């Protein structure tokens, strides 16, 4: 396997040549030399409605660009947002690309493909007798008393599942050797059926992967050009369904995402970009484009996972506490995550769709909860006459009625326009004119259906959306042992500022940070992110009969994998890095595990085991308010996380501290709690550091609007962010 050196600032990557339909992705043998004035660092987040671009240099974030997402050819939307961001610093889009050394890319393309069924035709190969792994899932229901939905279909249809004659036991012993002749006939049938990808998940392959490797050889010989995923390589953990589901999703994404990343690489080259491309991952970090192409399942939460990274950075910059609720309100979804004690929170239960009825990805990812509530959420009257908001969204095309693109359904954005919160002539800095008449028309039609005034209907739409968002925040805080009243909120997304003060008031949260770059929260998070790589090994043992040798062997294997990844990044000695190790553990008889940071790197004495036991008791008590010291602790999977810094975190827009008097730009009518108020309007670019604004007021930034309700105040911090006191 050949490799070529690539420079990212001071970091040099070894390109791992990956396969696109088993053809090498095009890689330049010699990269164009970067110009000496290559000083910019670009991050891009393509959402369901908008594409965000953030540009930074060594002094901080310089500009933000925002444009509608173009689903057919994603680069068109990126280029439009790049042109906007470049214009803010006096450059063209081409000049900006030519003078940039790094581009970090996040996308919802993978998630959308899974949700909409737009993935490749994929075959599932598993051990004979276990054909229904994906069908049975893990049992259980999201709501045991809700009989309104059908039993969920498996991710890969049962007719696309093929049984392989082989068997490995839990200790790695070969119970039945692989019948290679029958396996080869199965693979030839896949060729006849024109499958586009193959997922291989054999029973206990994590203990011995010899049969999966043999199948890989057969696939290479019989199906050249068809990508496949081996479960023991991708996710070596116990729990068969989770391993199978993650493997199936990864395989199904490979043709689509490899082609997508190939186009991105090619389009950027043609546009004049000569730097490095990193992709944001679900783990809250970034990895090289070619690394991600081999495991596309790692970018299912590519964009949303970056908002908590930004939230953590902003909470630190403003020094307002170590517990933060991070909210990201876009056009399609409302995402919420936690920063606990200054650290991101992670989960291995990432469901695509509704829990239990959707599809699970068991890789460690930043814990982000999403609901269908955003600026594009559609308001509608149900069969019982009740007003509903979401989860359906108008998206970018046609979008809300006020976009003037053919949308005829009332949305949250239309409601905010009717309430006077948004200036139709200054949406996206005036680059996009909103149709106020269209917004009033669809909200008025909704008002007639529910028997109320236009303004009351608009207020009701926003109130219901607020209730959905408040409920989502309570679920991720109260259920995790966090009191919202003792936390701050960091609010991002283009629509966050419209209602975050009301949400904070409902939660009893007194302090809200709305970053200057709130509209591009996820793209900002990429500016603060590290390279993150994780590796897992399964080794089951109990605290009352602890297998120190087996555990130390698993941890050593994890550490070797982390080190190998680090060595593949040439020049890494000059970059900061951090290793963390965890165990997934539970009390004997429990169903689910907790992630416990390891107090030691290896277990050499009984005292080391006692430290682990105590760490588990403390975590269990914190999560569930109980500890059972009489029960043994079962340790299942051992995991390591490597974080590699790729540069100093950049600060947000600095503000001048020359004066603190806020100047009113104008006045307009706005409705708060059903009452009309004559409301002062401020432009964000005219507000100096220290400026203090008492509500009711509206602050207009080029890419977002911040509503300051009555009895709420806002001030501008020295970093240029807005601090709301509710």
Long-range contacts (C-beta under 8 A, 24 or more apart in sequence): 4-28, 4-29, 4-31, 5-570, 6-31, 6-276, 6-288, 7-31, 7-34, 7-101, 7-276, 8-101, 8-102, 8-275, 8-276, 8-278, 8-646, 9-101, 9-102, 9-646, 9-647, 10-571, 10-574, 10-575, 11-531, 11-569, 11-571, 11-572, 11-574, 11-575, 11-644, 11-646, 12-569, 12-570, 12-571, 13-276, 13-288, 13-568, 13-569, 13-570, 14-568, 14-569, 14-570, 15-288, 15-290, 16-288, 16-290, 16-291, 16-294, 16-568, 17-290, 18-258, 18-290, 18-291, 18-293, 18-294, 19-227, 19-258, 20-258, 20-259, 20-262, 20-293, 21-225, 21-226, 21-227, 21-255, 21-258, 22-220, 22-224, 22-225, 22-226, 22-227, 23-225, 25-258, 25-261, 25-262, 25-265, 25-290, 25-293, 26-262, 26-265, 26-266, 27-290, 28-269, 31-274, 32-274, 33-274, 34-101, 34-274, 34-275, 35-98, 35-99, 37-99, 38-98, 38-99, 38-100, 38-101, 38-274, 38-275, 39-99, 39-100, 39-101, 40-96, 40-99, 40-100, 40-101, 41-100, 41-101, 41-102, 41-103, 41-104, 41-527, 41-647, 41-650, 42-82, 42-85, 42-96, 42-97, 42-100, 42-102, 42-103, 42-104, 43-103, 43-104, 43-105, 43-106, 43-523, 43-524, 43-526, 43-527, 44-78, 44-81, 44-103, 44-104, 44-105, 44-106, 44-523, 44-526, 45-106, 45-107, 45-280, 45-303, 45-306, 45-520, 45-522, 45-523, 45-526, 46-74, 46-77, 46-78, 46-105, 46-106, 46-107, 46-108, 46-109, 46-303, 47-108, 47-303, 47-330, 47-331, 47-332, 47-522, 48-108, 48-112, 48-330, 48-331, 48-332, 48-333, 48-393, 48-395, 48-396, 49-330, 49-331, 49-332, 49-374, 49-375, 49-376, 49-393, 49-395, 49-396, 49-399, 50-330, 50-331, 50-396, 50-494, 51-77, 51-78, 51-80, 51-81, 52-81, 52-519, 52-520, 52-522, 52-523, 53-78, 53-81, 53-82, 53-84, 53-85, 53-520, 53-523, 54-85, 54-517, 54-520, 54-523, 54-524, 54-526, 54-527, 55-85, 55-86, 55-88, 55-89, 55-96, 55-100, 56-527, 56-650, 57-650, 58-648, 58-650, 59-650, 59-651, 59-654, 60-650, 60-651, 60-652, 60-653, 60-654, 61-516, 61-517, 61-524, 61-527, 61-650, 61-651, 61-652, 61-653, 62-88, 62-89, 63-88, 63-89, 64-88, 64-517, 64-519, 64-520, 64-523, 64-702, 64-703, 66-428, 66-494, 66-519, 66-520, 66-703, 68-396, 68-397, 68-399, 69-396, 71-396, 71-397, 74-107, 74-109, 74-260, 74-263, 74-264, 75-263, 75-264, 75-267, 75-268, 75-271, 79-271, 84-429, 84-431, 93-271, 94-271, 94-272, 97-268, 97-271, 97-272, 97-273, 98-272, 98-273, 98-274, 100-273, 100-275, 101-275, 101-276, 102-275, 102-276, 102-278, 102-646, 103-268, 103-273, 103-275, 103-276, 103-277, 103-278, 104-277, 104-278, 104-279, 104-280, 104-286, 104-526, 104-527, 104-529, 105-264, 105-277, 105-278, 105-279, 105-280, 105-289, 106-279, 106-280, 106-299, 106-302, 106-303, 106-306, 106-522, 106-523, 106-526, 107-260, 107-299, 107-302, 107-303, 108-302, 108-303, 109-256, 109-257, 109-260, 110-253, 110-256, 110-257, 110-296, 110-297, 110-299, 110-300, 110-302, 111-300, 111-301, 111-302, 111-352, 113-253, 113-256, 113-257, 114-249, 114-252, 114-253, 114-300, 114-352, 114-359, 115-352, 115-353, 118-256, 119-249, 119-252, 119-253, 119-256, 120-196, 120-197, 120-251, 120-252, 120-253, 120-254, 120-255, 120-256, 121-160, 121-194, 121-195, 121-196, 121-197, 122-156, 122-160, 122-195, 122-196, 122-197, 122-198, 122-199, 122-248, 122-251, 122-252, 123-156, 123-160, 123-161, 123-162, 123-190, 123-193, 123-195, 123-197, 123-198, 123-199, 124-156, 124-160, 124-161, 124-162, 124-198, 124-199, 124-201, 124-244, 124-248, 125-161, 125-162, 125-164, 125-186, 125-198, 125-199, 125-200, 125-201, 125-202, 125-215, 126-161, 126-162, 126-163, 126-164, 126-200, 126-201, 126-202, 126-203, 126-244, 127-163, 127-164, 127-166, 127-167, 127-202, 127-203, 128-163, 128-164, 128-165, 128-166, 128-167, 129-163, 130-163, 130-203, 130-240, 131-158, 131-161, 131-163, 132-158, 133-201, 133-240, 133-241, 133-244, 134-158, 134-161, 134-241, 134-244, 134-245, 134-248, 136-241, 137-241, 137-245, 137-356, 137-360, 138-239, 138-241, 138-242, 138-356, 138-360, 140-356, 141-356, 141-357, 142-354, 142-355, 142-356, 142-357, 149-357, 152-356, 152-357, 152-358, 155-245, 155-248, 155-249, 155-252, 155-359, 156-199, 156-248, 156-252, 160-195, 162-186, 162-189, 162-190, 164-202, 164-211, 164-215, 166-202, 166-211, 167-203, 168-202, 168-203, 168-204, 168-205, 168-207, 168-208, 168-210, 168-211, 169-204, 169-207, 170-204, 170-207, 171-207, 172-204, 172-207, 172-208, 173-208, 174-208, 174-210, 178-210, 178-211, 178-214, 178-215, 180-214, 180-218, 183-214, 183-215, 183-218, 184-218, 184-222, 187-215, 187-218, 187-219, 187-222, 187-223, 188-222, 190-223, 190-226, 191-222, 191-223, 195-223, 195-226, 196-226, 196-255, 197-226, 197-227, 197-228, 197-229, 197-251, 197-252, 197-254, 197-255, 198-223, 198-226, 198-227, 198-228, 198-229, 198-251, 199-228, 199-229, 199-231, 199-244, 199-247, 199-248, 199-250, 199-251, 199-252, 200-228, 200-229, 200-230, 200-231, 200-247, 201-231, 201-240, 201-243, 201-244, 201-247, 201-248, 202-231, 203-240, 205-230, 205-231, 205-232, 206-231, 206-232, 206-236, 206-237, 206-238, 206-243, 206-538, 207-538, 209-233, 227-251, 227-254, 227-255, 227-258, 229-254, 234-295, 234-297, 235-362, 235-363, 235-536, 236-536, 236-537, 236-538, 237-362, 237-536, 237-538, 237-636, 237-637, 238-538, 238-540, 238-636, 238-637, 239-362, 241-360, 242-348, 242-360, 242-362, 243-362, 245-359, 245-360, 245-361, 245-362, 246-297, 246-360, 246-361, 246-362, 246-363, 249-297, 249-300, 249-352, 249-359, 249-361, 250-295, 250-296, 250-297, 253-296, 253-297, 254-293, 254-296, 256-296, 257-292, 257-293, 257-296, 257-299, 258-293, 258-296, 261-289, 261-292, 261-293, 264-289, 265-289, 278-531, 278-646, 280-305, 280-306, 280-522, 280-525, 280-526, 280-529, 281-305, 281-532, 282-350, 282-361, 282-363, 282-365, 282-366, 283-346, 283-363, 283-364, 283-365, 283-366, 283-532, 283-534, 283-641, 284-308, 284-309, 284-344, 284-346, 284-365, 284-366, 284-525, 284-529, 284-532, 285-529, 285-530, 285-531, 285-532, 285-533, 285-643, 286-526, 286-529, 286-530, 286-531, 286-532, 286-646, 287-531, 287-532, 287-533, 297-361, 297-363, 298-363, 300-350, 300-352, 300-361, 300-365, 301-350, 301-365, 301-366, 301-368, 303-522, 304-328, 304-333, 304-335, 304-337, 304-366, 304-368, 304-370, 304-522, 305-365, 305-366, 305-368, 305-525, 306-521, 306-522, 306-523, 306-524, 306-525, 306-526, 306-529, 307-335, 307-337, 307-368, 307-492, 307-493, 307-521, 307-522, 307-525, 308-337, 308-338, 308-339, 308-344, 308-345, 308-366, 308-368, 308-525, 309-344, 309-366, 309-525, 309-526, 309-528, 309-529, 310-490, 310-492, 310-515, 310-521, 310-522, 310-524, 310-525, 310-527, 310-528, 311-337, 311-339, 311-490, 311-492, 311-521, 311-525, 312-339, 312-342, 312-343, 312-344, 312-528, 313-524, 313-525, 313-528, 313-649, 314-490, 314-513, 314-515, 314-652, 314-721, 315-339, 315-342, 315-488, 315-490, 315-513, 316-342, 317-651, 317-652, 317-719, 317-721, 318-513, 318-717, 318-719, 318-721, 318-723, 320-488, 320-511, 320-513, 320-723, 321-487, 321-488, 321-511, 323-482, 323-486, 323-487, 323-488, 324-487, 324-488, 324-489, 324-490, 325-473, 325-476, 325-477, 325-482, 325-484, 325-487, 325-488, 325-489, 325-490, 325-509, 326-489, 326-490, 326-492, 327-469, 327-473, 327-489, 327-490, 327-491, 327-492, 327-493, 327-496, 327-500, 327-503, 328-492, 328-493, 328-496, 328-521, 328-522, 329-373, 329-374, 329-375, 329-469, 329-491, 329-492, 329-493, 329-494, 329-495, 329-496, 329-498, 329-499, 329-500, 330-374, 330-375, 330-493, 330-494, 330-495, 331-374, 331-375, 331-376, 331-393, 331-394, 331-395, 331-396, 331-399, 331-413, 331-494, 331-495, 332-372, 332-374, 332-376, 332-377, 332-393, 332-395, 333-370, 333-371, 333-372, 333-373, 333-374, 333-393, 334-370, 334-371, 334-372, 334-373, 334-374, 334-468, 334-469, 334-472, 334-493, 335-368, 335-369, 335-370, 335-493, 336-368, 336-369, 336-469, 336-472, 336-473, 336-476, 337-366, 337-367, 337-368, 337-369, 337-476, 338-367, 338-476, 338-477, 338-480, 338-482, 339-490, 340-480, 340-482, 345-480, 346-595, 348-584, 348-595, 363-534, 364-534, 364-536, 364-595, 364-639, 364-641, 367-476, 369-472, 369-475, 369-476, 371-468, 371-469, 371-472, 373-412, 373-465, 373-468, 373-469, 373-472, 374-412, 374-493, 374-495, 375-400, 375-411, 375-412, 375-413, 375-416, 375-494, 375-495, 375-498, 376-400, 376-411, 376-412, 376-413, 377-411, 377-412, 377-465, 378-409, 378-410, 378-411, 379-409, 379-410, 379-411, 379-412, 379-415, 379-446, 379-461, 379-464, 380-409, 380-410, 380-446, 381-446, 381-449, 381-450, 385-450, 387-446, 387-450, 387-457, 387-460, 387-461, 387-464, 388-464, 389-461, 389-464, 389-465, 389-468, 390-465, 390-468, 400-439, 401-435, 401-438, 401-439, 401-441, 401-442, 402-434, 402-435, 402-436, 402-438, 402-439, 403-432, 403-434, 403-435, 404-433, 404-434, 404-435, 404-438, 408-442, 409-442, 410-442, 410-443, 410-445, 410-446, 410-461, 411-442, 412-461, 412-462, 412-465, 412-495, 413-439, 413-495, 414-438, 414-439, 414-442, 414-443, 414-458, 415-439, 415-443, 415-457, 415-458, 415-459, 415-461, 415-462, 416-458, 416-462, 416-495, 416-498, 418-443, 418-454, 418-455, 418-458, 419-455, 419-458, 419-459, 419-462, 419-670, 419-671, 420-668, 420-669, 420-670, 420-671, 420-679, 421-498, 421-670, 421-698, 421-705, 421-707, 422-498, 422-705, 423-668, 423-681, 423-700, 423-705, 426-700, 426-702, 428-702, 428-703, 429-702, 429-703, 430-702, 455-671, 455-674, 455-676, 456-674, 458-671, 459-671, 459-673, 459-674, 462-498, 462-499, 465-499, 466-499, 466-502, 466-503, 466-506, 469-499, 469-503, 470-503, 470-506, 470-507, 473-503, 473-507, 474-507, 480-623, 481-622, 481-623, 481-625, 484-508, 484-509, 485-509, 485-510, 488-512, 488-513, 489-513, 490-515, 491-518, 492-518, 492-519, 492-520, 492-521, 492-522, 492-524, 493-518, 493-519, 493-521, 493-704, 494-518, 494-519, 494-703, 494-704, 495-704, 496-521, 496-704, 497-699, 497-701, 497-704, 497-705, 497-706, 497-707, 497-722, 498-705, 498-707, 499-707, 500-724, 501-695, 501-707, 501-708, 501-709, 501-712, 501-724, 501-726, 502-709, 504-724, 504-726, 505-709, 505-712, 505-726, 509-726, 510-725, 510-726, 511-723, 511-724, 511-725, 511-726, 512-723, 512-724, 512-726, 513-721, 513-722, 513-723, 513-724, 514-704, 514-706, 514-721, 514-722, 514-723, 514-724, 515-652, 515-721, 515-722, 516-652, 516-653, 516-684, 516-701, 516-719, 516-720, 516-721, 516-722, 517-652, 517-653, 518-701, 518-704, 518-706, 519-701, 519-703, 519-704, 520-703, 524-652, 527-649, 527-650, 528-649, 528-650, 529-646, 530-643, 530-644, 530-645, 530-646, 531-569, 531-642, 531-643, 531-644, 531-645, 531-646, 532-641, 532-642, 532-643, 532-644, 533-562, 533-565, 533-641, 533-642, 533-644, 534-639, 534-640, 534-641, 534-642, 535-561, 535-562, 535-565, 535-639, 535-640, 536-637, 536-638, 536-639, 536-640, 537-637, 537-638, 537-639, 538-636, 538-637, 538-638, 539-635, 539-637, 539-638, 540-634, 540-635, 540-636, 541-634, 541-635, 542-588, 542-632, 542-633, 542-634, 542-635, 543-609, 543-612, 543-613, 543-632, 543-633, 543-634, 543-635, 544-632, 546-603, 546-609, 548-603, 548-604, 548-609, 551-603, 551-635, 551-638, 552-602, 552-603, 554-638, 555-581, 555-598, 555-601, 555-602, 555-638, 555-640, 556-602, 558-638, 558-639, 558-640, 559-601, 559-640, 561-640, 562-640, 562-642, 565-642, 566-642, 566-644, 569-644, 572-644, 575-644, 575-645, 575-646, 576-644, 576-645, 577-642, 577-643, 577-644, 577-645, 578-642, 578-643, 579-640, 579-641, 579-642, 579-643, 580-640, 580-641, 580-643, 581-638, 581-639, 581-640, 581-641, 582-638, 582-639, 582-640, 582-641, 583-612, 583-635, 583-636, 583-637, 583-638, 583-639, 584-635, 584-636, 584-637, 584-638, 584-639, 585-612, 585-616, 585-633, 585-634, 585-635, 585-636, 586-633, 586-634, 586-636, 587-620, 587-628, 587-631, 587-632, 587-633, 587-634, 588-631, 588-632, 588-633, 588-634, 589-631, 590-634, 593-636, 593-637, 594-619, 594-620, 594-623, 595-639, 651-719, 652-719, 652-720, 652-721, 653-719, 653-720, 654-718, 654-719, 654-720, 655-687, 655-688, 655-689, 655-716, 655-717, 655-718, 655-719, 655-720, 656-688, 656-689, 657-688, 657-689, 657-690, 657-718, 658-688, 659-688, 659-690, 660-688, 660-689, 660-690, 660-691, 660-692, 661-688, 661-691, 662-687, 662-688, 662-691, 662-692, 662-693, 665-700, 668-698, 670-696, 670-698, 670-707, 672-696, 672-709, 672-710, 673-710, 677-710, 687-716, 688-716, 689-716, 689-717, 689-718, 689-720, 690-715, 690-716, 690-718, 691-715, 691-716
